[in-house]
């Protein structure tokens, strides 16, 4: 039995009825004391300020036992009665009710954590708030269940309210803070409350001080696409679940021109090559795909050794659209501009094992994710571009070593 708090007091010392009260207390505190009460929640609550200590203690024990018992219906009745007792005129009842509710909450948390950690309990039978929402993104195996238990312990009150109330600046999160990143990604994936429903989602989005979801999502996309920022995915088990949430974020984020490029970079960075392949095929099958998306998809195809990389590069060689605006290069100090066909030629040369710089890509810079920086594969004028393409085609003809 959890030790009782000394808020219920004792009998006044020196009272002439001390012996009688002690005898009553002893009887009520015996092994069958709880059974002598009429198990009506309101009756037990009203006994919490009895002048007899034994009665107060027995009522408290009975409420605690039945409020945390296996009888779900009775447990709900007890919890409701104790919650109403927070407004009782007696301060002793209010204090006892506060203590009981804390113990109920602790017991409920322990019970739910045991559900998560017990492999014998099916994932479908776990009745924890937000679990279904989380498991649909992070998985429902034991790795995910243990990770959710970690979230539950770190954010116990948050998981009983709207997930949209979790606000963290992603630029201030530690890179190894797996739970913080998981909560942030989950917040963008699902803003429903434990009660569900469209109205709750609308209310959550209209809360004061809630950032614009679209702008915040763009900021997160930029951050995740940069190798020096964002969460670190290592070999630890909790990183597996975080990787799943990143995968869900890539798959469910609305696609725009900028997010296509970001999604490709994020998918490559976190080794979701199958998602990258699907996105590459989607971009090249879309006749209206913008140049920025096309060149990013072509470079990504080369990174993952996509089976259609050569075909996509040949298609790009015929595309003279601007892939990047004028970019200032400092050595030498001049401006260059990149076209889609420039990327196509550079990729074809790289596939054949030829350094693009040997064909005239004098400003080439490496990219940690896409091999080349798009803005570095341009030329200052038409003449230099024409010369590079002629030399590149000549090299491809003379050093044909690929398929």
C-alpha positions, 0 to 999 in steps of 0.5 A: 500500500502506498504510504498515506500523506499526513493531510488527514490529521489525527484525533485531538490529543487529550480528548475525553473520547480518545479511548472510544475513538481509538477502539473505533479506529482499530476496528475500521482499520482491521482486515475487513474494514474496507468491506464495512463501508457501503461502496458508494463513491460519494459516501466514501468521499464524504468520509474523508473528513470524518473526525475519526482517523480510522474512518478517514484512512479506511475511506482513502484506502477504499477509494484508492483500491477501487479507483485503481482496480480491475473493474473499469466501470467502478474505477471510472465512477471513483475517479469522477467522484474524486475529481468532483471532490476537488470543489468540496467545501472541506479542505481535508476532502480537497487535499485527499482528493488531490492526493488520490488523483495523483496516485490514480494518474501514477497508477494509470501511467504505470499500467500503460507503460507495462502495456507498451513494454509487454510483448505478450500484449498485442499492439492493437490492444494498447489503449494509450492516448495518441498511441494509434497516431504515433504507431501509424507513423513510427511503427508498432513493433517493440522498438516503437513501443519502447520509444513511445514509452520514453516519450510518455515518461518525458512528456506525460501531460503532452500526450494527453492533450493536442500534439500541436501544443508541442512547440520547439525551435528546431534550430535550437534542438540538440542534434542527438535529442531523439525524443525532441526531434520525434515530437517535432516531426510527429507534430507536423504529421498529426495535430489531432488531439486524443479526442480526434475530430476535425474541430479539434484540429481546427481549434489547435491550428487557431491557437494564439502563438501557434506558428504558421504550419506551412512556414514552419514546415518549410523551415524544418525542410531546409534544416533537414536538408542540410548535413550540418544540421538536423537530427543525427541518425546513428546505430542506436535503436531509438534512431530506427524509430526516428528514421521512420518518422523522417520517412513519414515526413518525406512521404506526407509533406505537400510537394512544391518546387522547393520541397521536391528538392528538399525531399530528395536531399533529405531522403538521400541524407537519411538513406531512404533511397527507395523514396528518393527513387520514387520521387525521381521517377515522378519528377521525370514522368511529369512534363511540367516539372520545373528545372530545379526539380529536374536537375536535383532528380538527375543528380539524386539518380546518379547518387543512388545509381538509378537504373534510368540515370543515363536515360534521364541524363540524355533527356536533360541534355536536350533541355536548355531551360535555366536551372539556376539564376546568376551566381557570383563566383569569387575566383575568378570574380564573375557570374555564371548561370546553370542550365538543365543541359549542363547538369545532364552533361556533367552527370554523363561525364561522371558516369563514364568516369570523366572529371567534368572539369576536364570538359570546361566545368571550371567552377565545379564544387562538390556537394556532400549529398548531391555530389555537385552543387547545381550553381557551380556547374554553370557558365558565364556566357554562351560561348564558353557553354558551347565550347564545354558541351562540344568538348564534353561530347568529344570526351564521351565519344572517345572514352566510352566505358559505360553502358 
